[in-house]
Amino acid sequence: MKLKSRYLAIVIKGAVASLGAMALYAISLGCFIALMLLVISMEEGGENLPTSAVPLTQAVILLSQGVGFSLGTVRVGITPLLLTILLVALIAQCARKAGGNIINWAVGLGVWIVLDLMCANGTSIELEDPPLTIIAKAAAIWTVGYLLGALPGSRIMSDARTAFRERVGARAYDAVALALLLVTVMFIVACVAGLVVVIVWITRDWQGMALLFDMDGMENGSRILTTIASCAWLPNLMVWAFSWLLGAGFHIGDLGVFTMWAGQSAGLPPLPVFGLMPEGVDDDRIRLILQCVIPAIYAVLALLAMLLPGPMKVRPVAFGDADGLKRLIITMLCHAGVLVAVAATTIGLSAAGFALSNGPLGHQRLAHVGVDVVPSTAAVARALGFGLTSAWLVITVVLAAVYGIHWIVEHHTDHSPRTEHAERTSDGDPGRVQPVRAADERRAVRVAEGKAGKTPKAGRVVRSAQNVKREQPSKEEHDDNNQSSDQEGTGLRLP
């Protein structure tokens, strides 16, 4: 009985999570759409607009999950990524409250698909996708949101992390963690760069957007609400701006092409957001600087990843430290593997982002709006290649230079001209004291003094005097050599 009650509670939690997420999302979106249509009908005319709030809300719910729709000659297939992000975050929050469980996921998935099919059958707006495609896209949205809500902090993730660390070792675990961190930071950099470029476009070309509002005859209330509604496509515009910053650009169907070299359009529909489309950069120096921004940021991130304190920090080694040299080589090879993995993952995520940001706004000349996935992905790959490769090569050259300097210093010390001259002198005259040995002794004394502290000056003088006394022969040694100590004077001889 208790087991049945437990499973019943799990099923109810999954269904409530799905119903709650859809209810919160649909009510909020429906209220805004109804307000926007009401204001537009009051200012611009059109008594039937408020009655379209419910079917339009259902169509937008499906549009935020990738299902396009058509209104006469108008075709809307560009997914509003901001609404998609908010929907996924809402699902994640509801899934976190319900608890991570496979039964919760399955029950919530079934309820979510049923709700999406109800929206698809209840709207009077023509949809672009068949029911099976709608089911697949709905399942993907629910699964992504549920995983983001249930997996972080769960026991499954903790056990998987522990098992992975035990099997692959600490170094591989640190490398994977560093790679994930770099991918996250690079994703944030791309988002921030795209947002900054969009803000610059708005600052420079807001008058063009105001002119299109005037051409459409829109009043202030309609302008404000339409601008807020356009923010649903802000992430799409950020992705296009990022492609523009890399030099690939984007296009509005066959009617407009916008790159860093040229921005031209002809016959675009009078949508206010099209007034923000950029012009080309005339100055070659500014264009070159803009193209170098992203590779430079990637290079700085790679340098920080290799030099900041941590288990993967790169440390120079001295000449003769064989173990340290081995560890350094292994660390640099690990960094090379990490950077390759980061580049591959970032390229894959960029290609997915470019594909998701595109879509149609019409049937013929506006059938494809956005970026070309292949050229834009190639631009990201070039930026990553230049940035990450240059950073790794700079660190390698610096480490090699430091090691080479240590080797030169040691080699010069061991084979200095004075040392070679002393060796030749000692070999030619065995009776003399060998200066090489004395130099080695003095070097050992200096090393000992550096470790134990400086020796007083008097002690050094006494030691020098003892060395001089030791070098002078004694009287017995002088007599043994049969050398007379008498010296002839220069005085007068007596008779």
Sequence and secondary structure as in RCSB ss.txt:
>XXXX:A:sequence
MKLKSRYLAIVIKGAVASLGAMALYAISLGCFIALMLLVISMEEGGENLPTSAVPLTQAVILLSQGVGFSLGTVR
VGITPLLLTILLVALIAQCARKAGGNIINWAVGLGVWIVLDLMCANGTSIELEDPPLTIIAKAAAIWTVGYLLGA
LPGSRIMSDARTAFRERVGARAYDAVALALLLVTVMFIVACVAGLVVVIVWITRDWQGMALLFDMDGMENGSRIL
TTIASCAWLPNLMVWAFSWLLGAGFHIGDLGVFTMWAGQSAGLPPLPVFGLMPEGVDDDRIRLILQCVIPAIYAV
LALLAMLLPGPMKVRPVAFGDADGLKRLIITMLCHAGVLVAVAATTIGLSAAGFALSNGPLGHQRLAHVGVDVVP
STAAVARALGFGLTSAWLVITVVLAAVYGIHWIVEHHTDHSPRTEHAERTSDGDPGRVQPVRAADERRAVRVAEG
KAGKTPKAGRVVRSAQNVKREQPSKEEHDDNNQSSDQEGTGLRLP
>XXXX:A:secstr
 HHHHHHHHHHHHHHHHHHHHHHHHHHHHHHHHHHHHHHHHHHH  TTSGGGHHHHHHHHHHHTTT  EEETTEE
E    HHHHHHHHHHHHHHHHHH S HHHHHHHHHHHHHHHHHHHHH  SEESS HHHHHHHHHHHHHHHHHHHH
STT HHHHHHHHHHHHHH HHHHHHHHHHHHHHHHHHHHHHHHHHHHHHHHHHHHHHHHHHHHHHHT  HHHHHH
HHHHHGGGHHHHHHHHHHHHHT  EEETTTEEE SS EEESS    GGGGG       HHHHHHHHHHHHHHHHH
HHHHHHHSSSTT      TT HHHHHHHHHHHHHHHHHHHHHHHHHHHHHHHHHHHH B SSSSTTS EE  HHH
HHHHHHHHHHHHHHHHHHHHHHHHHHHHHHHHHHHHHHHT HHHHHHHHHHHH TTS  HHHHHHHHHHHHHHHH
HH    HHHHHHHHHHHHHHHS  HHHHHHTT        S    
